[in-house]
Structures are given as C-alpha cells and as structure tokens.
Amino acid sequence: MYKEGFGNIPNKDKIIDYLEKAFKDKSDRWIIKSWICGKTAEKMAKDLRLDPDIALASASLAQIGKSSARKNEFLEGFRILRADSYFFPAKVAISQSFPLKDLELYKDIYDLDPKEEEFIRNFLYRNEYTDYDYLVQYLYMIFDETFLGLKKGMDLYLDESYPEVFRERYYELEEYFLPKLDGNIEAYLTRAKKSKFPYKLFRD
C-alpha cells in the first residue's frame, strides 16, 4: 500500500509472509518478539497520532535481517526491505539499532568494516528520526517474547559494551511516549495464541 510521505508500506499479509519465510525452526524466537512489537505499535498508533499500518510494518520488520547469517543484521534487513521498495521500513531496520546518532558510541558494539561504517555514518547524518523510529527503538527494549518493562529490558539487552548514555536515552523515550498513551503499556499488548507456530500466531 502507498502512504503519502512514506512511500510503499507492506500490508499485514506481506508482513506475515516476510516473517513466515524467515522462520526456520523453533529457535527463531525473535519472530515472536517482532510480531508482538508490531502489534503493540499498531495498537498504540491511534493514541500517538501515528498511522497504524506504518507502525505495524516498521515494528514487525525492524529485525527481519535476523533471517540472514550476516553479522550486522540491520544492514541485511535494510537490504531485504529496500529491494522490495519498502524504503521507510528499510530505514527503520537500521535506526532501530542506533538510538543515538554518535557512531563512536558503537565501536565496541558492532563490528563494521570501513565501507559499512561509512554507510552508517552517512545514514545517521542524512536521516531524521520520526516517532516511528523512536517507538520501534523503545518497544524492542521492553519486550522479549513477553513484556519486560524498561528496567528488565535494559538489564537483559545492554551489556557492559553499552555506555550509560544508552540507558539515559531509553528513559527519555519512555518519558516521551508514556504521557501520550491511554493507560500503561500492558493495555496495548496483543495476546499471542498458543497454537501452531508461526502461522496461527499471526492470524489474530
């Protein structure tokens, strides 16, 4: 589907197709998190004055690069989505991994070769983040396969390679979004069905 100002955005069936093709075996638990983040973003969208379709696609596919063995999955996710002309979700596939735009902060986090580093540096300089970027960054920190909350999420995902400024940034994101929501985060959670995975999980 086409969204003015955002270009082509995959619809729900296309999102499900991406995730189901990425699914290989029961170790691919990241797909559960991706779908939950997507559905939560979709439900939050109205209260945040965002487009539910864009929110669903951006959040559900932000880590689609995990379907590849490539070491920097955000670059693979960008490639996959850009190849299908989904340019905005492709951008979010990178921005989700870079909540702060100072590339020096990531020197102990990502192993980028010189060409990749130049690409990411240019990306961070040229692209303005939107509330979709910020929402996806926040949601991926507060979920695994279930809702964790920010503190538990940061304890799980932010090891010693992440400077303290990352925690400060995620607290800023929480302070930005929570006052705009009608209730707490749990009010927006989707209920994953306990049935054959992954197909029926997506048919809610």
C-alpha positions, -999 to 999 in steps of 0.1 A, spaced: 0 0 0 11 36 -6 13 61 22 18 98 14 52 109 26 63 74 34 61 56 1 52 19 -2 44 1 31 38 -37 33 3 -47 43 -4 -73 70 -3 -102 47 30 -92 32 45 -87 67 33 -122 77 48 -135 45 82 -120 54 82 -134 89 70 -169 79 96 -171 52 122 -161 78 110 -187 102 132 -218 101 127 -237 134 116 -232 169 149 -215 178 137 -185 157 120 -169 188 129 -134 175 99 -137 152 76 -138 182 91 -106 196 90 -89 162 53 -97 158 44 -86 194 63 -53 189 45 -48 156 10 -55 170 17 -33 201 29 -5 179 -3 -8 158 -25 -6 189 -6 24 203 -7 43 170 -40 60 174 -31 74 208 2 85 194 -13 101 163 5 77 141 -6 56 111 -14 20 124 -3 4 91 31 22 92 36 14 129 28 -23 123 51 -27 94 80 -7 108 80 -25 142 72 -60 128 101 -59 103 127 -40 122 148 -71 128 139 -91 96 177 -91 89 180 -118 116 168 -142 89 203 -139 74 236 -152 88 251 -117 81 268 -104 112 252 -69 111 216 -79 107 204 -43 105 222 -40 72 206 -72 59 172 -60 70 177 -27 52 188 -46 20 158 -70 21 132 -43 25 148 -18 2 150 -45 -25 112 -46 -24 109 -8 -24 98 -5 12 121 24 18 107 37 51 106 3 69 141 -3 55 153 29 72 137 17 105 156 -16 102 188 5 107 175 32 130 162 6 155 198 -4 162 211 32 165 190 50 191 219 75 195 235 90 164 271 92 176 287 64 157 317 64 181 294 50 208 290 18 189 327 9 184 326 -19 210 290 -30 199 291 -35 162 319 -48 140 316 -26 109 341 -28 81 352 6 66 326 5 39 298 -3 63 310 23 87 309 50 60 274 39 50 261 40 86 278 74 93 261 89 62 228 73 71 228 88 106 238 122 93 212 123 65 181 107 81 159 125 106 143 101 130 105 102 133 82 90 161 80 56 143 118 52 147 116 62 183 87 39 190 104 9 175 136 16 194 116 18 226 94 -13 220 124 -35 212 139 -27 245 109 -35 266 99 -69 251 114 -103 245 87 -129 239 67 -111 266 65 -77 281 96 -70 303 94 -33 311 122 -9 306 145 -18 335 144 -55 329 148 -50 292 179 -28 296 194 -53 321 188 -80 295 200 -63 263 225 -36 274 257 -53 285 290 -36 295 298 -27 259 269 -1 261 278 32 277 255 46 304 242 72 279 221 44 263 201 38 294 196 75 297 183 76 261 158 48 267 145 65 298 140 96 277 120 76 251 98 62 279 92 97 293 83 108 258 57 81 250 40 72 282 22 105 288 7 102 253 -8 67 259 -42 59 274 -31 37 302 0 17 308 19 -4 282 1 -36 292 -32 -21 280 -18 -23 244 -4 -58 245 -15 -84 219 -23 -119 232 -3 -145 213 -23 -176 206 -9 -209 218 -12 -228 186 10 -239 157 39 -216 153 43 -193 134 13 -192 111 -16 -192 136 3 -169 159 0 -142 132 -37 -147 125 -51 -127 154 
